[in-house]
Structure formats: structure tokens, C-alpha cells
Amino acid sequence: MSNIKTKGDRRKRLKLSIRNKFEGTPERPRLSVFKSNKGIYCQIIDDSKGHTLISVSSFELDKKSKVNVETSKTVGKKVAERAIAGGINTIVFDRNGYRYHGNIKALAEGAREGGLKF
């Protein structure tokens, strides 16, 4: 057998490494990001209870085309708006194995502009 790794295997390995370093608490929940070719999704999760507190996707914003940086920034602002309305001000950012650039960076900047601290 060959020892060839795919991008998916690399992301899973990085994801596990990141998740071993921190977890979401009720005081500081985790903002998890997932992206696909068609959409970008984010959830604010309390890992101590295993509950999703808030979720936002690009499809809620009537963005039916492929994801771009503007869409990601809008999703970040929307999740920040909902989080602050729910009483959440500080979070832990979980990039979920993705590199911190492009859409992931735009989502994080949008969340910061919306008022979240991380």
C-alpha cells in the first residue's frame, strides 16, 4: 500500500490536533467553521453539554452561488449579531483544520467586526 495522504486526511489530522488543545465552555464557547464548495457554515458550541447554541450558514442569507470572501464576512457578522443577542461575547475560534486565510479569515474578521472577542 502507498502512504499517500489526501487533503481530507490532512484536514482530519489537523482538526484532531486543534480540538485536543481547547474546548468550548459555557463562559467561552467554541465557534466552529465548515466550508464546502457551495456554502460556509459556522456553529457556536458548548462542548461541556454537547449543544449547539447558535448556527448560521450562507444559505440563510440567500447566497445561492459559490462562497466568496464577501459572503464569508457576512456570515461572520451574522453569527456575531446572534451571539451577542444570546449573551455571548467571547469565544474560542476553531478553524476546523482549514488554513487561516481567504474565506476562514474573512469569517473571523466579520465576527470580530460584529463584536465577538477571540
Backbone as ProteinMPNN parsed JSONL, in Angstrom:
{"seq_chain_A": "MSNIKTKGDRRKRLKLSIRNKFEGTPERPRLSVFKSNKGIYCQIIDDSKGHTLISVSSFELDKKSKVNVETSKTVGKKVAERAIAGGINTIVFDRNGYRYHGNIKALAEGAREGGLKF", "coords_chain_A": {"N_chain_A": [[0.825, -1.193, 0.0], [0.36, 2.261, -0.62], [1.57, 5.254, 0.907], [0.117, 7.603, 0.606], [-1.353, 10.657, 1.306], [-4.475, 12.335, 1.412], [-6.036, 15.579, 0.867], [-8.205, 15.684, 2.528], [-7.543, 13.807, 4.533], [-5.38, 15.126, 5.693], [-6.664, 17.414, 6.71], [-8.368, 16.248, 8.617], [-6.483, 15.225, 10.438], [-5.249, 17.61, 11.329], [-7.51, 18.834, 12.406], [-8.149, 17.173, 14.606], [-5.857, 17.588, 16.126], [-6.087, 20.321, 16.747], [-8.492, 20.312, 18.194], [-7.76, 18.888, 20.443], [-6.405, 20.717, 21.925], [-8.079, 22.702, 22.961], [-11.404, 23.387, 24.246], [-14.894, 24.204, 24.027], [-16.528, 26.142, 26.499], [-19.205, 26.948, 28.845], [-18.822, 29.659, 29.517], [-17.067, 30.525, 27.57], [-17.706, 29.669, 24.642], [-17.163, 27.549, 21.703], [-16.45, 28.528, 18.402], [-17.097, 26.978, 15.568], [-16.112, 26.234, 12.248], [-17.175, 25.281, 9.022], [-16.58, 24.603, 5.651], [-17.693, 24.309, 2.291], [-17.803, 23.7, -1.26], [-20.112, 24.958, -2.033], [-21.183, 26.346, 0.133], [-20.777, 28.041, 3.341], [-20.516, 27.364, 6.733], [-21.177, 27.969, 10.179], [-20.957, 27.318, 13.669], [-21.781, 27.933, 17.047], [-20.686, 26.35, 19.831], [-21.241, 24.646, 22.881], [-19.156, 22.663, 24.44], [-19.124, 21.303, 26.87], [-21.721, 20.544, 27.463], [-22.402, 19.559, 25.032], [-23.973, 20.856, 23.148], [-25.281, 22.725, 20.401], [-25.34, 26.105, 20.302], [-25.777, 28.357, 18.654], [-26.269, 28.694, 15.173], [-25.243, 29.424, 11.849], [-25.53, 29.769, 8.346], [-24.393, 30.206, 4.954], [-26.51, 29.849, 3.284], [-28.757, 30.736, 4.584], [-28.658, 33.392, 4.167], [-29.526, 33.89, 1.652], [-27.634, 33.379, -0.294], [-26.957, 31.836, -2.979], [-24.984, 31.129, -4.717], [-21.549, 30.126, -5.323], [-19.227, 30.171, -2.559], [-17.717, 33.17, -1.506], [-15.329, 35.675, -0.414], [-16.731, 37.921, 0.502], [-19.27, 36.864, 1.148], [-18.529, 35.125, 3.213], [-17.635, 36.946, 5.133], [-20.013, 38.266, 5.699], [-21.48, 36.167, 6.85], [-19.953, 35.813, 9.153], [-20.448, 38.26, 10.461], [-23.173, 37.972, 10.91], [-23.316, 35.74, 12.629], [-22.026, 36.817, 14.826], [-23.798, 38.841, 15.531], [-26.063, 37.324, 16.315], [-24.914, 35.899, 18.432], [-24.22, 37.879, 20.316], [-26.752, 38.837, 20.867], [-27.65, 36.607, 22.181], [-26.202, 36.702, 24.495], [-23.498, 36.051, 24.438], [-20.173, 36.934, 24.421], [-17.408, 36.43, 24.271], [-15.414, 34.024, 22.576], [-13.965, 30.869, 21.49], [-12.047, 30.325, 18.687], [-12.426, 27.924, 16.246], [-10.906, 26.72, 13.606], [-11.142, 24.378, 12.334], [-9.306, 22.705, 11.001], [-8.81, 23.943, 8.602], [-6.822, 26.235, 6.667], [-5.842, 29.444, 7.894], [-6.833, 31.68, 6.094], [-8.205, 33.526, 3.327], [-11.545, 32.59, 2.931], [-11.997, 31.628, 5.556], [-10.527, 33.386, 7.129], [-11.868, 35.759, 6.468], [-14.404, 35.241, 7.553], [-13.751, 35.141, 10.279], [-12.828, 37.78, 10.664], [-15.183, 39.168, 10.109], [-16.756, 38.291, 12.255], [-15.326, 39.411, 14.357], [-15.632, 42.15, 13.749], [-18.322, 42.289, 14.166], [-18.445, 42.231, 16.908], [-17.595, 40.101, 18.521], [-15.184, 38.617, 20.71], [-12.086, 37.116, 20.439]], "CA_chain_A": [[0.0, 0.0, 0.0], [1.1, 3.521, -0.643], [1.375, 6.11, 2.073], [-0.311, 8.888, 0.07], [-2.405, 11.308, 2.085], [-5.292, 13.272, 0.674], [-6.288, 16.821, 1.596], [-9.168, 15.362, 3.581], [-6.809, 13.173, 5.635], [-4.587, 16.179, 6.337], [-7.565, 18.259, 7.475], [-8.813, 15.488, 9.782], [-5.371, 15.175, 11.391], [-5.132, 18.94, 11.912], [-8.71, 19.071, 13.186], [-7.988, 16.479, 15.886], [-4.792, 18.272, 16.865], [-6.636, 21.578, 17.242], [-9.532, 20.021, 19.186], [-7.137, 18.409, 21.671], [-5.808, 21.845, 22.636], [-9.083, 23.512, 23.646], [-12.807, 23.034, 24.052], [-15.816, 25.279, 24.365], [-17.134, 26.11, 27.823], [-20.361, 27.85, 28.865], [-18.368, 31.053, 29.556], [-16.355, 30.824, 26.329], [-17.989, 28.572, 23.708], [-16.31, 27.364, 20.532], [-17.01, 28.865, 17.085], [-16.584, 26.0, 14.619], [-16.361, 26.634, 10.869], [-17.084, 24.263, 7.976], [-16.827, 25.179, 4.328], [-17.77, 23.421, 1.135], [-17.76, 24.494, -2.484], [-21.363, 25.682, -2.208], [-21.587, 27.145, 1.281], [-19.933, 28.111, 4.529], [-21.365, 27.159, 7.898], [-20.498, 28.115, 11.455], [-21.76, 26.999, 14.833], [-21.223, 28.211, 18.365], [-20.932, 25.089, 20.516], [-20.84, 24.437, 24.27], [-18.702, 21.284, 24.453], [-19.382, 20.649, 28.148], [-23.06, 19.951, 27.343], [-22.551, 18.964, 23.712], [-25.087, 21.525, 22.484], [-25.061, 23.843, 19.501], [-26.081, 27.255, 20.804], [-26.138, 29.225, 17.531], [-25.703, 28.265, 13.89], [-25.505, 30.304, 10.705], [-24.935, 29.296, 7.103], [-24.52, 31.154, 3.853], [-27.799, 29.629, 2.63], [-29.742, 31.555, 5.282], [-28.517, 34.769, 3.692], [-29.926, 33.871, 0.244], [-26.447, 33.33, -1.147], [-27.086, 30.544, -3.635], [-23.834, 30.842, -5.556], [-20.391, 29.635, -4.584], [-18.795, 31.016, -1.447], [-16.605, 34.075, -1.72], [-14.892, 36.345, 0.806], [-17.815, 38.8, 0.967], [-20.276, 36.01, 1.78], [-17.967, 34.643, 4.473], [-17.622, 38.064, 6.077], [-21.403, 38.485, 6.087], [-21.829, 35.081, 7.77], [-19.286, 36.142, 10.409], [-21.182, 39.343, 11.121], [-24.477, 37.446, 11.33], [-23.135, 34.89, 13.813], [-21.704, 37.719, 15.933], [-25.048, 39.503, 15.909], [-26.875, 36.358, 17.062], [-24.228, 35.546, 19.675], [-24.348, 38.994, 21.257], [-28.152, 38.83, 21.291], [-27.786, 35.483, 23.1], [-25.397, 36.922, 25.69], [-22.14, 35.513, 24.269], [-19.266, 37.985, 23.959], [-16.081, 35.883, 23.977], [-15.466, 32.67, 22.04], [-12.737, 30.237, 21.025], [-12.223, 30.125, 17.247], [-11.993, 26.616, 15.759], [-10.871, 26.798, 12.149], [-11.548, 23.043, 11.886], [-8.313, 22.115, 10.114], [-8.585, 24.774, 7.416], [-5.823, 27.285, 6.829], [-6.414, 30.735, 8.269], [-6.73, 32.666, 5.017], [-9.351, 33.505, 2.434], [-12.887, 32.592, 3.494], [-11.946, 31.426, 7.005], [-10.061, 34.654, 7.687], [-12.942, 36.737, 6.286], [-15.439, 34.934, 8.537], [-13.233, 35.562, 11.585], [-12.82, 39.246, 10.696], [-16.573, 39.581, 10.202], [-17.203, 38.049, 13.622], [-14.68, 40.442, 15.2], [-16.292, 43.423, 13.469], [-19.643, 42.201, 14.777], [-18.335, 42.44, 18.352], [-17.093, 38.948, 19.266], [-13.774, 38.69, 21.093], [-11.333, 35.865, 20.487]], "C_chain_A": [[0.867, 1.254, 0.0], [0.725, 4.361, 0.568], [0.95, 7.515, 1.651], [-1.472, 9.416, 0.9], [-3.177, 12.263, 1.19], [-5.461, 14.552, 1.487], [-7.254, 16.582, 2.746], [-8.501, 14.712, 4.788], [-5.996, 14.209, 6.406], [-5.472, 17.042, 7.224], [-8.067, 17.541, 8.726], [-7.735, 15.431, 10.852], [-5.206, 16.518, 12.089], [-6.319, 19.252, 12.823], [-8.601, 18.419, 14.564], [-6.926, 17.145, 16.749], [-5.302, 19.562, 17.492], [-7.633, 21.31, 18.368], [-8.96, 19.476, 20.493], [-6.585, 19.553, 22.511], [-6.825, 22.689, 23.385], [-10.465, 22.937, 23.428], [-13.671, 24.197, 24.503], [-16.414, 25.076, 25.744], [-18.368, 27.015, 27.805], [-19.96, 29.325, 28.872], [-17.732, 31.475, 28.233], [-16.568, 29.681, 25.335], [-17.097, 28.609, 22.47], [-17.076, 27.731, 19.266], [-16.35, 27.947, 16.066], [-17.022, 26.384, 13.206], [-16.248, 25.413, 9.965], [-17.368, 24.936, 6.649], [-16.881, 24.07, 3.293], [-17.685, 24.305, -0.1], [-18.994, 25.371, -2.63], [-21.724, 26.585, -1.045], [-20.552, 27.162, 2.381], [-20.872, 28.119, 5.734], [-20.547, 27.432, 9.151], [-21.487, 27.872, 12.583], [-21.033, 27.472, 16.075], [-21.67, 27.063, 19.259], [-20.438, 25.156, 21.958], [-20.468, 22.961, 24.396], [-18.976, 20.573, 25.779], [-20.755, 19.974, 28.151], [-23.249, 19.23, 26.014], [-23.695, 19.563, 22.923], [-24.589, 22.604, 21.534], [-25.946, 24.983, 19.966], [-26.626, 28.109, 19.664], [-25.536, 28.637, 16.263], [-26.139, 29.228, 12.795], [-24.861, 29.669, 9.481], [-25.14, 30.344, 6.018], [-25.863, 30.991, 3.145], [-28.923, 30.416, 3.308], [-29.759, 32.984, 4.764], [-28.886, 34.9, 2.217], [-28.733, 33.978, -0.692], [-26.413, 31.958, -1.801], [-25.882, 30.186, -4.498], [-22.691, 30.305, -4.7], [-19.956, 30.653, -3.529], [-17.647, 31.902, -1.894], [-16.309, 34.801, -0.41], [-15.993, 37.248, 1.367], [-18.901, 38.009, 1.698], [-19.786, 35.535, 3.142], [-17.963, 35.735, 5.531], [-19.038, 38.355, 6.583], [-21.873, 37.415, 7.075], [-21.195, 35.332, 9.135], [-20.006, 37.238, 11.179], [-22.521, 38.853, 11.662], [-24.347, 36.578, 12.577], [-22.784, 35.741, 15.028], [-22.956, 38.419, 16.443], [-25.924, 38.576, 16.756], [-26.247, 35.998, 18.4], [-24.384, 36.64, 20.718], [-25.788, 39.103, 21.74], [-28.416, 37.701, 22.285], [-26.924, 35.597, 24.339], [-23.993, 36.357, 25.623], [-21.259, 36.612, 23.704], [-17.891, 37.462, 23.569], [-16.231, 34.429, 23.551], [-14.058, 32.146, 21.83], [-12.961, 29.922, 19.557], [-11.612, 28.793, 16.829], [-12.057, 26.639, 14.244], [-11.068, 25.433, 11.504], [-10.586, 22.427, 10.879], [-8.046, 22.895, 8.854], [-7.498, 25.793, 7.704], [-6.517, 28.609, 7.121], [-6.099, 31.752, 7.182], [-7.979, 32.56, 4.175], [-10.675, 33.567, 3.177], [-12.889, 32.445, 5.013], [-11.519, 32.72, 7.691], [-11.156, 35.715, 7.581], [-14.063, 36.502, 7.291], [-14.996, 35.398, 9.928], [-13.235, 37.083, 11.705], [-14.237, 39.796, 10.803], [-17.123, 39.396, 11.61], [-16.593, 39.074, 14.585], [-15.324, 41.798, 15.002], [-17.687, 43.456, 14.086], [-19.627, 42.323, 16.288], [-17.863, 41.242, 19.153], [-15.611, 39.114, 19.561], [-13.199, 37.29, 21.135], [-9.918, 36.087, 20.054]], "O_chain_A": [[1.964, 1.277, 0.558], [-0.333, 4.17, 1.168], [1.367, 8.502, 2.258], [-2.444, 8.707, 1.158], [-2.604, 12.918, 0.319], [-5.077, 14.606, 2.655], [-7.14, 17.198, 3.805], [-8.842, 15.018, 5.93], [-5.936, 14.167, 7.635], [-5.097, 17.373, 8.349], [-8.18, 18.157, 9.785], [-8.03, 15.571, 12.039], [-5.042, 16.566, 13.308], [-6.154, 19.859, 13.882], [-8.924, 19.043, 15.575], [-7.083, 17.251, 17.965], [-4.984, 19.862, 18.643], [-7.621, 22.004, 19.384], [-9.598, 19.586, 21.539], [-6.324, 19.369, 23.7], [-6.464, 23.34, 24.366], [-10.677, 22.107, 22.544], [-13.232, 25.061, 25.262], [-16.766, 23.956, 26.113], [-18.56, 27.772, 26.853], [-20.666, 30.159, 28.304], [-17.84, 32.631, 27.823], [-15.704, 28.815, 25.199], [-16.376, 29.578, 22.231], [-18.213, 27.299, 19.075], [-15.176, 28.119, 15.739], [-18.158, 26.805, 12.993], [-15.334, 24.603, 10.122], [-18.29, 25.745, 6.537], [-16.211, 23.044, 3.407], [-17.516, 25.519, 0.009], [-18.938, 26.415, -3.279], [-22.509, 27.517, -1.224], [-19.582, 26.404, 2.362], [-21.895, 28.804, 5.736], [-19.348, 27.153, 9.18], [-22.676, 28.172, 12.476], [-19.805, 27.416, 16.142], [-22.865, 26.823, 19.431], [-19.348, 25.663, 22.225], [-21.347, 22.101, 24.453], [-19.051, 19.345, 25.803], [-20.925, 18.932, 28.784], [-24.141, 18.393, 25.876], [-24.324, 18.876, 22.118], [-23.615, 23.303, 21.813], [-27.167, 24.843, 20.019], [-27.78, 28.535, 19.692], [-24.412, 28.135, 16.283], [-27.245, 29.767, 12.814], [-23.774, 29.098, 9.57], [-25.959, 31.252, 6.158], [-26.309, 31.917, 2.467], [-29.93, 30.727, 2.672], [-30.753, 33.696, 4.906], [-28.587, 35.921, 1.597], [-28.818, 34.595, -1.754], [-25.884, 31.011, -1.219], [-25.773, 29.051, -4.961], [-22.855, 30.062, -3.504], [-20.283, 31.837, -3.611], [-16.723, 31.451, -2.571], [-16.977, 34.559, 0.595], [-16.165, 37.326, 2.583], [-19.39, 38.437, 2.743], [-20.541, 35.542, 4.114], [-18.257, 35.474, 6.698], [-19.231, 38.656, 7.761], [-22.586, 37.724, 8.03], [-21.827, 35.092, 10.164], [-20.157, 37.157, 12.398], [-22.952, 39.266, 12.739], [-25.175, 36.668, 13.484], [-23.198, 35.425, 16.144], [-23.145, 38.569, 17.65], [-26.461, 38.987, 17.784], [-26.953, 35.812, 19.391], [-24.653, 36.351, 21.884], [-26.023, 39.427, 22.904], [-29.299, 37.815, 23.134], [-26.908, 34.681, 25.161], [-23.351, 36.197, 26.661], [-21.548, 37.163, 22.642], [-17.27, 37.983, 22.643], [-17.06, 33.694, 24.087], [-13.08, 32.881, 21.973], [-13.97, 29.308, 19.211], [-10.421, 28.559, 17.033], [-13.141, 26.584, 13.663], [-11.153, 25.327, 10.28], [-11.018, 21.696, 9.987], [-7.138, 22.547, 8.099], [-7.28, 26.168, 8.855], [-7.629, 28.861, 6.658], [-5.204, 32.583, 7.337], [-8.734, 31.596, 4.301], [-10.908, 34.486, 3.963], [-13.701, 33.075, 5.69], [-12.086, 33.103, 8.714], [-11.349, 36.492, 8.516], [-14.618, 37.46, 7.828], [-15.787, 35.984, 10.667], [-13.608, 37.616, 12.75], [-14.471, 40.778, 11.508], [-17.869, 40.241, 12.104], [-17.257, 39.543, 15.509], [-15.545, 42.527, 15.969], [-18.175, 44.515, 14.48], [-20.679, 42.502, 16.902], [-17.738, 41.348, 20.373], [-14.87, 39.683, 18.76], [-13.746, 36.394, 21.778], [-9.126, 35.146, 20.027]]}, "name": "protein", "num_of_chains": 1, "seq": "MSNIKTKGDRRKRLKLSIRNKFEGTPERPRLSVFKSNKGIYCQIIDDSKGHTLISVSSFELDKKSKVNVETSKTVGKKVAERAIAGGINTIVFDRNGYRYHGNIKALAEGAREGGLKF"}
